[in-house]
Every structure is written in structure tokens, then in C-alpha cells.
Amino acid sequence: MGKSAIQNPLNIVIVSSEAVPYAKTGGLADVAGALPMALAEIGHNVSLFIPLYKAVDKKAHSVKSLGKSVSVPVSARIETGALYRAGNGVYDTYFIGHEGYFDRDELYNTVKGDYPDNIERFAFFNLSVLEAIRKLGLKPDLIHVNDWQTSLIPVYLKARYRNDPALGSAASLLTIHNLGYQGRFDASQWHLLGLGWDELYNVAGLEYFGGINLLKGGILFADMISTVSKTYAEQIQGPAQGAGLDRLLRGRSSNLCGVLNGIDDKEWNPAIDPFITARYSDKDLGGKKICKEKLLEELKLDQGPQPVLAMVTRLTEQKGIDLLLGCLDRLMSKEIKLVILGSGQSKYEKALGKIGSRYPGRASARIGFDSNLSHRIIAGADIFLMPSRYEPCGLTQMYALAYGTAPLVRATGGLNDTVTGFDPKTGSGNGFKFDEYTQGALYRKICEALDFFNGRPEQWVKLMKRGMTENHSWADSARKYERLYKRAIGSAGK
């Protein structure tokens, strides 16, 4: 799809530490890959910047050297970054190359922990992006940064580039994808940032309990702040989910908004999905039954009409795995099948790895991640479980809705915003929701969903179709970001 023509298109630069299809560790990469395309298709002029990691396949993605470089100060040294570009005909992705910082096996860490020089790596990246913008003549109206890894850009804009002809008038928007990751470092590393100690290492700056907090800097200096759902924007302003920054966020509440992520409706569409056994749609659900049968066959589970419950997730405490394990025996006493795909904490991998032998023919856990299998699980399941402790946005519940698989979620963050609880009196709703973070609350809600599945098949089909016809595309999210960008530009101009 090409660009639309609009009046007064914005010049937008999006900066991220990862983006599909180039490098990914989590959902941030999906957003950074999809949002530029959606904005460009509206008609805006969009550029994306990411580091040139070892993981980037330059040949496969036609990443070409521009024959240009930028040099920036890192403490008392000057470090140089090489500029690369890949185009897709709609927007350009620029890469900052530096072998010492980015030519590593992983993006942020190893099994032993975070890279100890992460503050240096990303300070270099942030400054290099700003210098590259100048060198390339991009003249952005707005720079959209994401999470702690790019939170120094709003700080640098106001502290170092306020009077710069190319960057002095650029507004900034910070999107917080997960407040739990803040970029906290020891105060002894301040010299790597190129910022004034007296001016900015204080309570009103980047100082945080005797250390440095990069995300705090972004929150303070960005013209606008967004999170990835309306509910999460509200929750992070309270102590329970504010991760120590709730007071600061409350102080900026008039400049804080929630915008739900979209999903790629070209990749996640059961009518055209190449990874599932049979295609289907809300007009013809026949293929979903075939997908269920073939999924059970693939996972060596018994065939039968019993509902298939599924999870495709990181196996961490955040995702509510402890709740599921706590009620597993009670749950498996019901007439159900259980399918899990994921990897994460070893204690959960070990516990779930045993369910196939504990419940032969009825339960399967694949430890690891398989993107193609995730499509087949979501297409073949009847109920999709997301009992998360917290979930800033969540994407898989929206995939489940698109595939006619009823999401059963805890009412937090984006799960609360996208899933409407089924109401037996009115027949409204697109899934099932519970509030308390307890085993009992999860178990009771699953029992309610099973009773509905088994006792009201015609209503269940309506529930499926309701989810399948909802619009969760990036086009809608892009329009909301467009409005936020204009607010940020107005705020920066004051």
C-alpha cells in the first residue's frame, strides 16, 4: 500500500531500540515496525531509527551504507557511528552502526544479566540519532521515542539542541511500553551522558535515589507522554503500578494519554493466514473446526468436542502463570484440553513441561517459541487465557478476538480496554474478565466460560463473530497518535 495525500503532512521521526523485521526481543519491536507504516499510509513523512545490531540481516533487508557518519562525545572520547538505510517504498529506516556497541549476540543482555555499558551504548545511540537527523536534513516536526533506551532524546533536545536550526523546534513524544523497565544506572556513569551535573543531576532532573533514571528524564522533558492503553495510563499514576514514578506521572497527567497498540491485520487474519490448516472468517467458521482437529493431532492430544484452552506467552510471574498452576488440578478435572506455548523462567518451564505426562492426551506444553505454531494454536483453540498480573497493552488477546477465540483475561491495562465481559442477560461482550489476582477468581471465571461454551452453543458463535468483526488495526491507532503529535507540537511551541 502506498501513501495517501493529506494536507499539511507532518515530518515524523520514530526512534526505537528495536523494530521488526530487523531486530526483536518483545512487543516494542512490533509497534516500531507497524506504526511508521500506518502513519506513512495516512500521508505523513516518516523515518525510523534503530541501532545496527548484529541480528540485523543486512542482505535480506537491503540495508545499505550511506557512506556517511556522525561523531558524538562519550565522556572524554569521540565515538563515530556509521549511517545505513533500508527503504520499503513507503518510509525509510536508518541505522546507527558501531561495532563496539552493537555488534553483539544479544540486544541488551546475556544470560548473566544486562550489558554493563548499556547507559553508554544508548547515550551514544540517542546523540547519534540527533546528529544524523541534522546531517540527513530531516527537519522533524516531532520525534517519537520509546522506553528508557531512547528517553535521553527529549532531554538532549532541551538541554543541548534548544537553539539548533534543525532540531530546536522539534517536539517530542515519549511512549512508555512497560514502566517496569526504567534504565537505572549508578551515578558514577553520569560522565557518559554529556549533560551538566549541576543542572540535571538533581531531584528535578535524572537523579533517582542516588542513581540515574533515564526514563525519568524522558517523562520530565518530553512534550507529551503516552502509554499503550488508557487503563495502563491510569494505573501507572497510582502506587500499585507506578513503579516509583507515580508521583511524577501524576504531575504530568494533563500531558499523559493512552493509545492502544494495533495489530497487523495482514499477518493476523484467519481468512488469509498461510500458517493455519484451513482458512475461515466470520461469514464461514467451518475452517476453525478443522484448525482445532489438526491442532489436537499435531500436539498428539485426543480428538473430541471438549473446549481447548490455550496460552501463548512468556512464562513469567507477570503473565499469571502461578495462578494457572495453582488451580491446574481442579481445572483438569473438567472436560477440557489445555495447550501452552512459551518460554521464560525455569521454574515455570519445569512445572509446565510435566503437564503432558500428568494429563496424557489432554494437555500439551511446548517450551520455546514458534511463531507459526502460535498462529495454529490461536486458530485451533476455543478460549485464550491471559490472567496477567499487569499488562500494559497486550496483543495476543486481540489476535484471539480476530480468530474467534474467546479471550479470558484479568481486567488490567490493555486487557481491560479490549475485552468486554460477556453479559448473560444481554448477550453482549466479546470475552470473559475477572478482577482479583487470585487462583480462585481465575478458576471461577474459567468455569463460567465452560458453562457458556457447553450450554449455549448458538450464543457462543455470536460471541466469536463479535470479536472477529472488531477493528484493532494500526490505522485507527495511527490516527490517535497523529492527534497526540499535534498536541505535542502545540505544547512545544508554547
C-alpha positions in Angstrom: 0.0 0.0 0.0 1.3 3.5 -0.8 1.0 6.9 0.8 -2.2 8.9 0.8 -2.1 12.6 0.1 -3.1 14.8 3.0 -2.9 18.5 3.7 0.0 19.6 5.9 1.7 16.2 6.4 4.0 16.0 9.5 7.7 15.2 9.4 7.9 12.4 12.0 11.0 10.6 13.3 10.4 7.5 15.3 13.3 6.2 17.4 13.3 2.8 18.9 15.9 0.3 20.3 14.3 -2.5 18.2 11.9 -2.9 15.3 10.6 -5.7 13.1 11.7 -7.1 10.7 15.2 -6.2 11.8 15.7 -7.0 15.5 13.2 -8.0 18.2 13.1 -9.1 21.8 9.5 -8.1 22.6 6.3 -6.1 21.7 8.2 -2.8 21.3 9.6 -4.2 18.0 6.2 -4.9 16.7 5.0 -1.4 17.4 8.1 0.2 16.0 7.7 -1.8 12.8 4.0 -1.3 12.3 3.4 2.3 13.4 5.7 4.0 10.8 3.9 2.2 8.0 0.4 3.1 9.3 1.4 6.8 9.7 3.1 6.8 6.2 -0.1 5.3 4.7 -2.1 8.2 6.1 0.3 10.5 4.3 2.9 11.7 6.8 6.6 11.7 6.1 8.1 9.1 8.5 11.6 8.0 9.3 12.6 5.3 11.7 15.9 5.0 13.6 17.3 1.9 15.3 20.8 0.6 16.1 22.5 -1.7 13.5 22.7 -4.8 15.7 24.5 -8.0 14.8 21.0 -9.5 14.5 20.1 -7.2 11.5 20.4 -9.2 8.3 21.7 -6.5 6.0 21.5 -8.7 2.9 17.9 -9.9 3.4 16.6 -6.4 4.2 18.7 -4.5 1.7 20.4 -2.4 4.4 22.9 -0.2 2.5 25.7 2.1 3.8 25.1 5.8 3.1 28.8 6.5 3.1 28.2 9.0 5.9 28.9 9.0 9.6 28.3 11.1 12.8 30.7 11.7 15.6 29.5 12.4 19.2 31.2 12.9 22.6 31.0 10.0 25.0 32.7 11.2 28.2 36.2 12.5 27.1 36.2 10.4 23.9 34.7 11.0 20.4 32.8 7.9 19.1 31.7 7.6 15.5 28.6 5.9 14.1 28.2 4.9 10.5 24.8 5.6 8.8 22.9 2.9 6.9 19.4 2.9 5.3 16.8 0.5 4.2 13.7 1.6 2.3 10.4 -0.2 1.7 8.9 2.4 -0.7 6.8 3.9 2.0 9.2 5.1 4.7 12.9 4.9 5.4 14.6 3.1 8.2 18.0 4.5 9.3 20.6 2.5 11.3 23.4 3.7 13.5 26.3 1.3 13.2 29.1 0.9 15.8 30.8 -2.4 16.1 31.9 -1.9 19.7 28.4 -1.1 20.9 26.0 -3.0 18.7 27.9 -6.0 17.1 26.9 -8.3 19.9 24.9 -11.6 20.1 22.0 -10.0 22.0 20.4 -6.6 22.1 20.5 -5.7 25.8 21.8 -8.6 27.9 23.2 -12.1 28.1 22.1 -14.9 30.4 24.4 -13.3 33.1 22.5 -10.0 33.0 22.3 -6.6 31.3 25.4 -5.4 29.5 27.2 -3.2 32.0 27.8 -0.5 29.4 24.1 -0.1 28.4 24.0 3.5 29.5 27.0 4.3 27.3 25.6 2.4 24.3 22.2 4.1 24.4 23.6 7.6 25.2 25.7 7.2 22.1 22.7 6.0 20.1 20.5 8.9 21.3 23.0 11.6 20.5 23.9 9.9 17.2 20.3 9.9 16.1 20.0 13.6 16.7 23.3 14.3 14.8 22.1 12.0 12.0 18.8 13.9 11.7 20.8 17.1 11.2 23.2 15.5 8.7 20.4 14.0 6.7 18.3 17.2 6.7 15.2 15.6 8.0 13.9 18.6 10.0 11.3 16.8 12.1 8.2 18.4 13.5 8.1 15.7 16.1 10.4 12.9 17.4 8.6 9.9 18.9 10.8 8.0 21.4 10.1 4.7 23.1 11.0 3.4 26.6 14.2 4.1 28.6 16.6 3.3 25.7 15.6 6.4 23.8 14.5 8.6 26.7 17.6 10.8 26.6 16.4 12.3 23.3 13.8 14.7 24.9 16.5 15.6 27.5 19.1 16.4 24.8 16.6 18.3 22.7 16.0 20.8 25.6 19.5 20.8 27.1 21.7 20.7 24.1 19.7 21.5 20.9 17.3 24.2 22.1 18.7 26.7 19.7 19.7 24.3 16.9 18.1 25.3 13.5 17.2 21.7 12.6 16.1 20.4 16.0 15.3 23.5 18.2 11.6 23.5 17.2 11.1 19.7 17.2 8.5 18.4 19.7 8.8 15.1 21.4 6.5 12.3 22.5 7.7 9.5 24.8 5.8 6.2 24.7 6.1 4.0 27.8 5.5 0.4 26.8 6.4 -1.0 30.2 7.1 1.2 33.2 8.9 -1.6 35.0 12.0 -1.1 32.8 13.4 2.4 33.6 17.1 2.4 32.7 18.5 2.8 36.1 22.3 3.2 36.5 25.0 4.2 39.0 25.7 7.9 39.4 29.3 7.2 38.6 28.3 6.8 35.0 26.9 10.3 34.6 30.0 11.5 32.8 29.0 9.3 29.8 25.8 11.3 29.2 27.3 14.7 28.2 24.9 16.5 30.5 25.6 19.1 33.1 25.8 17.7 36.6 24.6 20.8 38.5 21.8 21.4 36.0 20.4 17.9 35.6 21.7 15.6 38.4 19.1 16.5 41.0 15.6 15.6 42.1 14.1 17.8 39.3 16.3 16.0 36.8 17.6 12.5 36.2 18.7 11.8 39.8 16.7 8.9 41.4 17.5 7.6 44.9 21.2 8.3 44.4 21.4 6.9 40.9 20.4 7.8 37.4 17.0 7.1 35.9 16.8 7.6 32.1 13.1 7.0 31.8 12.5 9.7 34.5 14.4 12.1 32.2 12.1 11.3 29.3 9.0 11.7 31.5 10.2 15.1 32.7 11.4 16.5 29.4 9.1 15.1 26.7 6.3 17.4 25.5 3.8 14.6 25.6 3.8 11.1 27.1 1.7 8.1 26.0 1.3 4.6 27.2 -0.1 1.6 25.3 -3.6 1.6 26.8 -6.0 4.0 28.5 -6.3 1.8 31.6 -2.5 1.4 31.9 -2.1 5.2 31.7 -4.4 5.5 34.7 -2.9 2.6 36.6 0.7 3.9 36.4 -0.4 7.1 38.2 -1.0 5.0 41.4 1.5 3.4 43.7 0.5 -0.2 42.9 1.7 0.0 39.3 3.6 3.3 39.3 7.0 1.6 39.9 8.2 4.5 42.0 7.4 7.1 39.3 3.6 7.5 40.0 4.0 10.9 41.7 6.0 12.2 38.7 3.4 10.9 36.3 0.5 12.4 38.3 2.4 15.7 37.9 2.3 15.3 34.2 -1.2 13.8 33.9 -2.5 16.6 31.6 0.2 15.5 29.1 -0.3 11.7 29.6 -2.6 9.7 27.3 -3.2 6.0 26.5 -3.3 4.8 22.9 -3.9 1.1 22.3 -1.5 -0.7 20.0 -2.9 -2.1 16.9 -2.3 -5.5 15.3 -1.1 -6.3 11.8 -4.3 -7.4 10.2 -2.4 -8.7 7.2 -0.4 -11.1 9.4 -3.2 -11.9 11.8 -6.2 -12.6 9.7 -7.7 -16.2 9.6 -9.1 -15.6 6.1 -5.6 -15.3 4.6 -3.3 -16.8 7.2 -0.7 -19.1 5.5 0.3 -20.7 8.8 -3.1 -22.3 9.7 -4.5 -25.5 8.3 -7.8 -24.1 7.0 -8.8 -20.5 6.4 -12.1 -19.1 7.8 -13.9 -15.9 8.5 -16.9 -14.6 10.5 -19.0 -15.5 7.4 -17.8 -19.1 7.3 -16.5 -20.7 10.5 -16.0 -24.2 9.1 -12.3 -23.8 8.9 -12.0 -23.2 12.6 -13.3 -26.7 13.4 -10.6 -28.1 11.1 -7.9 -26.0 12.7 -9.0 -27.4 16.1 -8.8 -31.0 14.9 -5.4 -30.6 13.2 -4.0 -28.8 16.3 -5.0 -31.7 18.5 -3.5 -34.1 16.0 -0.2 -32.1 15.8 0.1 -31.9 19.6 -0.9 -35.6 20.0 -4.0 -34.9 22.0 -7.2 -36.8 22.0 -9.8 -35.7 19.5 -13.2 -34.6 20.8 -15.5 -31.7 21.1 -14.3 -30.5 24.5 -13.2 -26.9 24.6 -9.5 -26.2 24.0 -8.0 -23.7 26.4 -4.7 -22.1 25.3 -1.9 -19.7 26.4 0.8 -18.3 24.1 3.0 -16.3 26.5 6.3 -15.5 28.2 6.5 -17.8 31.2 6.9 -15.1 33.9 5.1 -14.1 37.0 3.7 -11.1 35.3 1.7 -13.3 33.0 -0.2 -15.1 35.8 1.4 -18.5 35.3 1.3 -19.0 39.1 -2.5 -18.6 39.1 -2.8 -21.3 36.4 -0.5 -23.7 38.2 -2.3 -23.1 41.4 -5.7 -24.3 40.1 -4.4 -26.7 37.5 -5.6 -30.0 39.1 -9.1 -28.5 39.6 -9.1 -27.2 36.1 -8.0 -30.5 34.5 -10.8 -32.3 36.4 -13.1 -30.6 33.9 -13.8 -31.9 30.4 -11.2 -29.7 28.6 -7.9 -29.7 26.7 -5.1 -27.4 27.6 -2.4 -26.1 25.2 0.5 -23.9 26.2 3.4 -22.4 24.2 6.1 -20.2 25.7 9.4 -19.9 27.4 10.7 -17.9 30.3 11.6 -18.5 34.0 13.0 -22.0 34.5 10.6 -22.8 37.4 7.6 -22.3 35.2 9.2 -24.1 32.3 9.9 -27.2 34.5 6.4 -27.1 36.1 4.6 -26.8 32.8 6.9 -29.2 31.0 5.4 -32.0 33.0 1.7 -31.4 32.2 1.8 -33.7 29.1 2.8 -36.7 31.2 0.4 -35.7 34.1 -2.6 -35.4 31.8 -1.8 -37.6 28.8 -3.9 -36.9 25.7 -5.4 -33.8 27.3 -2.6 -31.3 27.9 0.4 -30.1 26.0 3.1 -27.6 26.8 5.7 -26.6 24.2 8.6 -24.9 25.9 10.2 -22.4 23.5 8.7 -20.1 20.9 7.4 -21.0 17.5 5.7 -18.2 15.6 4.0 -20.4 13.1 2.7 -22.7 15.8 1.4 -19.7 17.7 -0.9 -19.0 14.7 -2.2 -22.6 14.7 -2.8 -22.6 18.5 -4.8 -19.3 18.4 -6.8 -20.6 15.4 -7.5 -24.0 16.9 -8.3 -23.0 20.5 -11.7 -22.1 21.8 -10.7 -20.0 24.8 -7.5 -18.0 25.2 -6.1 -17.4 28.7 -4.4 -14.1 29.8 -4.6 -13.9 33.6 -1.8 -11.3 33.8 -0.8 -9.5 37.0 -0.3 -6.5 34.8 -0.4 -6.0 31.0 0.4 -2.5 29.6 -1.4 -3.3 26.3 -1.2 -7.0 25.3 -1.5 -8.1 21.6 -2.4 -11.7 21.8 -5.9 -11.1 23.2 -6.5 -9.0 20.0 -5.2 -11.9 17.9 -7.5 -14.2 19.7 -10.5 -12.0 19.0 -9.6 -11.8 15.3 -9.6 -15.6 15.2 -12.9 -16.2 17.0 -11.1 -17.5 20.1 -12.7 -16.0 23.2 -10.2 -14.2 25.4 -10.4 -14.8 29.2 -8.4 -12.1 30.9 -7.7 -10.3 34.1 -9.1 -6.7 34.0 -5.8 -4.8 33.9 -4.1 -2.5 31.4 -4.9 -3.1 27.7 -6.8 -6.3 28.5 -9.4 -4.3 30.3 -9.7 -1.9 27.3 -10.0 -4.5 24.6 -12.1 -7.3 26.3 -15.7 -6.7 27.3 -17.1 -9.3 29.7 -19.9 -11.5 28.5 -23.3 -10.5 30.0 -25.7 -13.5 30.0 -28.7 -11.1 30.4 -28.0 -9.0 27.3 -25.7 -11.4 25.3 -23.2 -8.5 24.9 -19.4 -8.8 25.3 -16.5 -10.4 23.4 -14.9 -12.5 26.1 -14.5 -13.0 29.9 -12.9 -10.9 32.6 -12.1 -11.2 36.2 -10.7 -8.7 38.7 -8.9 -10.3 41.6 -5.4 -11.6 41.1 -6.2 -15.0 42.7 -6.4 -18.6 41.7 -10.0 -18.7 42.8 -11.0 -15.8 40.6 -9.3 -17.3 37.6 -10.9 -20.8 38.2 -14.4 -19.4 38.7 -14.2 -17.4 35.5 -13.0 -20.4 33.5 -15.9 -22.4 34.9 -18.3 -19.7 33.9 -16.8 -19.7 30.3 -17.0 -23.5 30.1 -20.7 -23.5 31.2 -21.4 -21.0 28.5 -19.4 -22.9 25.8 -21.2 -26.2 26.7 -24.7 -24.9 27.4 -25.2 -22.1 24.9 -23.6 -23.0 21.6 -25.6 -20.5 19.5 -24.7 -17.7 21.8 -21.0 -18.8 21.7 -21.0 -18.5 17.9 -22.3 -14.9 18.3 -19.5 -14.2 20.8 -16.9 -15.5 18.3 -18.3 -13.4 15.5 -18.5 -10.3 17.6 -14.7 -10.5 18.3 -13.9 -11.3 14.7 -15.7 -8.2 13.3 -14.0 -5.7 15.7 -11.4 -3.3 14.3 -8.0 -3.5 16.0 -5.9 -2.4 13.0 -3.0 0.0 13.2 -4.8 2.6 11.0 -7.1 3.5 14.0 -4.1 3.8 16.4 -2.1 5.9 13.9 -4.9 8.5 13.8 -4.8 8.7 17.6 -1.0 9.2 17.5 -1.5 11.8 14.9 -3.7 13.8 17.3 -1.1 13.3 20.1 1.7 14.6 17.8 -0.3 17.7 17.1 -0.8 18.3 20.8 2.9 17.8 21.5 3.8 20.2 18.7 1.4 22.8 20.2 2.8 22.2 23.7 6.4 22.6 22.5 5.6 25.8 20.8 4.4 27.5 24.0 
